[in-house]
């Protein structure tokens, strides 16, 4: 139950760089059954003690909840003529850096009984894993920190570990989904906004260091929003690094721009969907009607279903682009029907003649 094979799953960018792969643990079925039973008991006890801002790995929560809460808070502040800023933090291997002893200490602070702590400690300690690629297996090594990615207990243990992080900020709000965390603040003056974001980010770095998490301030992103028609580009000091705010940042798979009109995000969605439609049109003669519908639902329309409540109140120009993609999809699906109707019309005309 403590032995796992690690499968490296490719994430993005260069395939030859090992940093672009996510290690997923392949565990035994017996281990997963045990984990599911234990997870249900932990969630029943701890769920009401977790911060309302933790949305990952919780029933009834999703990335859309995080984004909608953040965007609506931003819009409310902008309506009050305030400046709004956000720091998007970058953590390295968050699941692999969790200290077992520190996690047990936090569980004890949340009121877990000693028998439960011994069981969880036994679950975490003495685990062994190897890496498996194309049938080749490495030597087994013992895990000294972290929770298994791909396990059932791993996500809820991570939520418990990071829960107190959300209570350390006096002025900024922390919005998070798993290891993607963003600090946000609204202020009447630009100077106060930058100073607050800088000081709160340093508090975040201190917490991460004390909890043995690895942060990359050089990869942090920042964005500043206001009612101005021009983007505000300012430098923000975080630790020993200086980062500049951007016009557009990517947050949980959605491109957020300084005007909150999501024009860039929708353009990219339509470009991607348009390219996929072009491929389907090239191979349409090899596809049946059912296959076309399956392809359109799976590859084309699915592009617009992710977090659609966040960006669907867009400009008319962006809305027209989405409708054009939908019309092209409809044309692909109904091409055979239109041909049949044209043939029947021609036959009717000849009959009348």
Secondary structure per residue as TSV (DSSP state, phi and psi in degrees):
chain	resnum	aa	ss	phi	psi
A	1	X	-	360.0	-12.8
A	2	X	-	-108.5	9.9
A	3	X	E	-107.5	135.6
A	4	X	E	-140.5	149.7
A	5	X	E	-104.5	132.9
A	6	X	E	-96.4	121.9
A	7	X	E	-105.0	117.5
A	8	X	E	-78.6	115.3
A	9	X	E	-99.3	128.6
A	10	X	E	-68.1	136.0
A	11	X	-	-101.5	-64.3
A	12	X	S	-167.9	174.9
A	13	X	S	66.3	-141.1
A	14	X	-	-77.2	126.0
A	15	X	T	-71.8	-23.3
A	16	X	T	-80.1	-8.5
A	17	X	-	-93.9	119.5
A	18	X	G	-65.2	-20.4
A	19	X	G	-69.4	-16.1
A	20	X	G	-92.5	18.1
A	21	X	E	-119.3	143.8
A	22	X	E	-102.9	124.9
A	23	X	E	-80.5	119.4
A	24	X	E	-114.7	128.3
A	25	X	E	-84.0	127.8
A	26	X	E	-96.9	109.6
A	27	X	-	-106.1	165.3
A	28	X	-	-72.1	157.0
A	29	X	H	-64.0	-37.9
A	30	X	H	-63.0	-39.0
A	31	X	H	-63.2	-38.5
A	32	X	H	-71.0	-36.1
A	33	X	H	-63.6	-46.8
A	34	X	H	-59.9	-44.6
A	35	X	H	-62.5	-38.1
A	36	X	H	-66.3	-43.3
A	37	X	H	-63.3	-44.1
A	38	X	H	-69.2	-37.4
A	39	X	H	-61.3	-43.5
A	40	X	H	-59.0	-40.1
A	41	X	H	-70.6	-39.2
A	42	X	H	-66.2	-45.0
A	43	X	H	-62.9	-41.6
A	44	X	H	-58.8	-34.7
A	45	X	H	-85.8	-39.8
A	46	X	H	-97.5	-16.8
A	47	X	G	-58.3	-41.2
A	48	X	G	-76.3	-5.6
A	49	X	G	-97.8	-8.8
A	50	X	S	-82.5	149.8
A	51	X	-	-62.7	144.7
A	52	X	T	-65.3	-15.9
A	53	X	T	-88.2	-4.5
A	54	X	B	-86.3	116.4
A	55	X	-	-114.0	-13.6
A	56	X	T	-78.6	140.8
A	57	X	T	59.1	36.1
A	58	X	-	-130.0	140.9
A	59	X	T	-64.9	132.6
A	60	X	T	81.6	8.5
A	61	X	-	-124.1	152.9
A	62	X	-	-158.3	178.5
A	63	X	H	-62.3	-32.1
A	64	X	H	-63.9	-35.9
A	65	X	H	-62.6	-44.7
A	66	X	H	-62.1	-48.5
A	67	X	H	-65.9	-41.6
A	68	X	H	-65.7	-40.9
A	69	X	H	-62.4	-43.8
A	70	X	H	-67.0	-49.1
A	71	X	H	-63.2	-41.7
A	72	X	H	-66.6	-36.7
A	73	X	H	-63.7	-40.8
A	74	X	H	-63.6	-45.9
A	75	X	H	-62.6	-38.9
A	76	X	H	-63.2	-42.1
A	77	X	H	-68.1	-39.1
A	78	X	H	-65.8	-35.6
A	79	X	H	-63.9	-24.9
A	80	X	T	-93.5	17.8
A	81	X	T	60.5	38.0
A	82	X	-	-104.3	159.8
A	83	X	E	-87.3	140.0
A	84	X	E	-124.2	135.5
A	85	X	E	-137.0	155.2
A	86	X	E	-144.8	143.0
A	87	X	E	-114.1	119.3
A	88	X	E	-95.0	111.2
A	89	X	E	-86.8	151.4
A	90	X	-	-121.8	122.7
A	91	X	E	-113.7	144.7
A	92	X	E	-103.1	124.7
A	93	X	S	47.6	53.2
A	94	X	G	-59.7	-41.0
A	95	X	G	-68.6	-27.7
A	96	X	G	-87.3	-7.6
A	97	X	S	-102.2	-2.0
A	98	X	-	-66.2	123.3
A	99	X	-	-74.7	125.7
A	100	X	H	-63.4	-43.9
A	101	X	H	-65.3	-40.2
A	102	X	H	-68.7	-37.4
A	103	X	H	-62.9	-43.8
A	104	X	H	-62.4	-39.3
A	105	X	H	-62.9	-39.6
A	106	X	H	-69.3	-38.9
A	107	X	H	-61.9	-39.3
A	108	X	H	-63.1	-40.1
A	109	X	H	-66.0	-28.5
A	110	X	T	-84.7	1.2
A	111	X	T	98.0	14.5
A	112	X	-	-68.0	139.9
A	113	X	-	-72.7	159.5
A	114	X	H	-62.1	-36.5
A	115	X	H	-64.0	-38.4
A	116	X	H	-68.4	-38.7
A	117	X	H	-64.6	-39.9
A	118	X	H	-64.3	-38.7
A	119	X	H	-66.7	-44.5
A	120	X	H	-66.3	-39.2
A	121	X	H	-62.4	-40.4
A	122	X	H	-65.0	-36.1
A	123	X	H	-64.4	-37.4
A	124	X	H	-83.6	-39.5
A	125	X	T	-83.3	148.8
A	126	X	T	74.9	16.3
A	127	X	-	-76.4	144.0
A	128	X	E	-126.6	145.4
A	129	X	E	-148.4	157.8
A	130	X	E	-133.6	165.9
A	131	X	E	-104.2	132.9
A	132	X	E	-122.5	120.2
A	133	X	E	-134.2	120.7
A	134	X	T	51.3	42.1
A	135	X	T	83.8	-8.6
A	136	X	E	-95.7	131.5
A	137	X	E	-116.0	137.3
A	138	X	-	-83.4	179.5
A	139	X	-	-72.2	151.5
A	140	X	-	-77.1	139.2
A	141	X	E	-132.3	152.6
A	142	X	E	-85.7	135.9
A	143	X	-	-83.2	129.9
A	144	X	-	-102.0	-17.5
A	145	X	S	-154.8	165.4
A	146	X	-	93.2	164.5
A	147	X	-	-113.5	146.1
A	148	X	-	-64.3	124.9
A	149	X	T	-77.1	127.9
A	150	X	T	104.2	-7.0
A	151	X	-	-86.5	167.6
A	152	X	H	-82.9	-37.3
A	153	X	H	-79.3	-24.8
A	154	X	H	-53.2	-51.3
A	155	X	H	-61.1	-44.4
A	156	X	H	-69.2	-35.2
A	157	X	H	-66.2	-35.9
A	158	X	H	-65.9	-42.8
A	159	X	H	-59.8	-41.5
A	160	X	H	-65.9	-40.1
A	161	X	H	-63.7	-40.1
A	162	X	H	-94.2	-0.4
A	163	X	G	-60.0	-44.5
A	164	X	G	-69.7	-13.3
A	165	X	G	-58.9	-32.1
A	166	X	G	-76.8	-8.9
A	167	X	G	-107.7	11.5
A	168	X	S	-95.1	-2.9
A	169	X	-	-113.0	128.2
A	170	X	S	-87.5	-35.1
A	171	X	S	-110.8	-39.1
A	172	X	S	-92.0	158.4
A	173	X	E	-104.9	141.3
A	174	X	E	-107.6	123.3
A	175	X	E	-113.4	126.7
A	176	X	E	-142.3	152.4
A	177	X	E	-139.6	106.9
A	178	X	T	58.1	-122.3
A	179	X	T	-95.0	8.4
A	180	X	E	-95.9	106.4
A	181	X	E	-124.2	139.7
A	182	X	E	-132.0	130.0
A	183	X	E	-93.4	133.8
A	184	X	E	-134.9	145.2
A	185	X	E	-150.3	149.4
A	186	X	E	-123.6	140.2
A	187	X	E	-147.4	159.2
A	188	X	S	-76.7	-23.3
A	189	X	S	-124.6	149.2
A	190	X	H	-68.0	-37.0
A	191	X	H	-63.9	-44.2
A	192	X	H	-66.1	-36.8
A	193	X	H	-61.2	-49.2
A	194	X	H	-64.5	-42.4
A	195	X	H	-63.3	-41.4
A	196	X	H	-67.9	-43.9
A	197	X	H	-61.5	-38.6
A	198	X	H	-66.2	-47.7
A	199	X	H	-67.7	-40.4
A	200	X	H	-69.7	-33.4
A	201	X	H	-67.0	-36.6
A	202	X	H	-67.4	-34.1
A	203	X	H	-63.5	-40.4
A	204	X	H	-63.4	-42.9
A	205	X	H	-62.7	-38.8
A	206	X	H	-64.4	-44.1
A	207	X	H	-62.4	-44.6
A	208	X	H	-62.2	-40.4
A	209	X	H	-66.7	-43.2
A	210	X	H	-66.9	-26.1
A	211	X	T	-99.1	15.4
A	212	X	T	61.7	30.8
A	213	X	-	-96.9	153.0
A	214	X	E	-106.2	117.0
A	215	X	E	-107.9	151.3
A	216	X	-	-119.9	84.0
A	217	X	G	-57.3	-30.1
A	218	X	G	-66.8	-20.3
A	219	X	G	-102.1	3.9
A	220	X	-	-64.8	149.3
A	221	X	E	-119.3	152.5
A	222	X	E	-136.2	149.5
A	223	X	E	-145.0	140.9
A	224	X	E	-123.1	129.9
A	225	X	E	-116.8	145.6
A	226	X	-	-157.1	-179.3
A	227	X	S	-82.6	0.7
A	228	X	-	-67.6	146.1
A	229	X	S	-79.6	-10.8
A	230	X	S	-109.3	145.2
A	231	X	-	-68.6	147.9
A	232	X	-	-100.7	114.4
A	233	X	-	-107.0	111.3
A	234	X	-	-132.5	154.3
A	235	X	E	-93.2	137.6
A	236	X	E	-125.2	126.2
A	237	X	E	-86.7	120.8
A	238	X	E	-128.1	109.5
A	239	X	T	63.0	-127.5
A	240	X	T	-100.2	13.1
A	241	X	E	-112.8	148.3
A	242	X	E	-117.6	124.3
A	243	X	E	-118.4	149.9
A	244	X	E	-106.5	141.4
A	245	X	E	-67.9	152.6
A	246	X	E	-118.6	163.3
A	247	X	S	-74.0	-32.8
A	248	X	E	-139.4	136.9
A	249	X	E	-131.1	154.4
A	250	X	E	-99.5	122.1
A	251	X	E	-127.3	111.2
A	252	X	T	53.3	41.6
A	253	X	T	84.6	3.7
A	254	X	E	-121.1	130.6
A	255	X	E	-81.9	119.1
A	256	X	E	-107.5	124.3
A	257	X	E	-104.6	167.7
A	258	X	T	-68.9	-13.8
A	259	X	T	-104.9	-2.8
A	260	X	S	57.2	34.9
A	261	X	-	-102.2	-5.9
A	262	X	-	56.6	28.2
A	263	X	H	-64.1	-43.5
A	264	X	H	-64.1	-41.8
A	265	X	H	-62.7	-45.2
A	266	X	H	-68.3	-37.7
A	267	X	H	-59.1	-43.6
A	268	X	H	-66.9	-39.0
A	269	X	H	-62.5	-44.9
A	270	X	H	-68.0	-37.0
A	271	X	H	-63.8	-45.2
A	272	X	H	-64.3	-46.8
A	273	X	H	-64.9	-37.5
A	274	X	H	-63.9	-40.6
A	275	X	H	-64.3	-40.0
A	276	X	H	-66.1	-37.6
A	277	X	H	-65.2	-40.1
A	278	X	H	-58.5	-40.6
A	279	X	H	-64.8	-41.2
A	280	X	H	-65.5	-37.9
A	281	X	H	-64.6	-34.0
A	282	X	H	-68.5	-31.0
A	283	X	T	-107.8	16.6
A	284	X	G	-63.8	-30.1
A	285	X	G	-71.1	-15.7
A	286	X	G	-96.3	-1.4
A	287	X	-	-110.6	138.6
A	288	X	-	-79.7	172.8
A	289	X	H	-61.4	-42.2
A	290	X	H	-66.3	-38.2
A	291	X	H	-66.7	-38.7
A	292	X	H	-61.6	-45.6
A	293	X	H	-62.5	-41.3
A	294	X	H	-63.2	-43.1
A	295	X	H	-65.6	-42.5
A	296	X	I	-64.4	-44.5
A	297	X	I	-65.3	-40.2
A	298	X	I	-79.9	-40.0
A	299	X	I	-106.1	-32.9
A	300	X	I	-93.7	-63.4
A	301	X	G	-68.6	-25.0
A	302	X	G	-64.7	-23.5
A	303	X	G	-61.1	-29.8
A	304	X	G	-100.8	5.8
A	305	X	T	-95.2	-18.2
A	306	X	T	-77.3	118.1
A	307	X	T	52.2	38.8
A	308	X	H	-66.2	-27.4
A	309	X	H	-65.7	-20.7
A	310	X	H	-75.5	-40.7
A	311	X	H	-116.5	3.4
A	312	X	-	-73.1	-16.3
A	313	X	S	-85.5	70.0
A	314	X	-	-105.4	178.5
A	315	X	-	-69.6	159.6
A	316	X	H	-63.1	-34.1
A	317	X	H	-62.7	-45.8
A	318	X	H	-65.7	-38.7
A	319	X	H	-63.8	-37.4
A	320	X	H	-64.9	-36.2
A	321	X	H	-64.0	-41.6
A	322	X	H	-64.8	-41.9
A	323	X	H	-64.5	-35.2
A	324	X	H	-63.9	-39.8
A	325	X	H	-64.3	-41.3
A	326	X	H	-65.2	-38.5
A	327	X	H	-65.1	-40.2
A	328	X	H	-65.2	-37.3
A	329	X	H	-64.6	-42.1
A	330	X	H	-64.2	-37.5
A	331	X	H	-64.5	-39.7
A	332	X	H	-65.3	-41.6
A	333	X	H	-71.8	-31.8
A	334	X	T	-107.2	16.4
A	335	X	H	-63.7	-43.9
A	336	X	H	-65.9	-37.4
A	337	X	H	-65.1	-40.1
A	338	X	H	-66.4	-39.7
A	339	X	H	-63.4	-41.6
A	340	X	H	-64.0	-40.6
A	341	X	H	-64.8	-38.7
A	342	X	H	-66.2	-39.9
A	343	X	H	-64.8	-45.2
A	344	X	H	-63.4	-37.2
A	345	X	H	-65.7	-41.1
A	346	X	H	-64.7	-41.1
A	347	X	H	-65.1	-37.5
A	348	X	H	-66.8	-39.5
A	349	X	H	-64.1	-44.2
A	350	X	H	-63.4	-39.1
A	351	X	H	-62.8	-42.1
A	352	X	H	-66.6	-36.3
A	353	X	-	-67.6	360.0
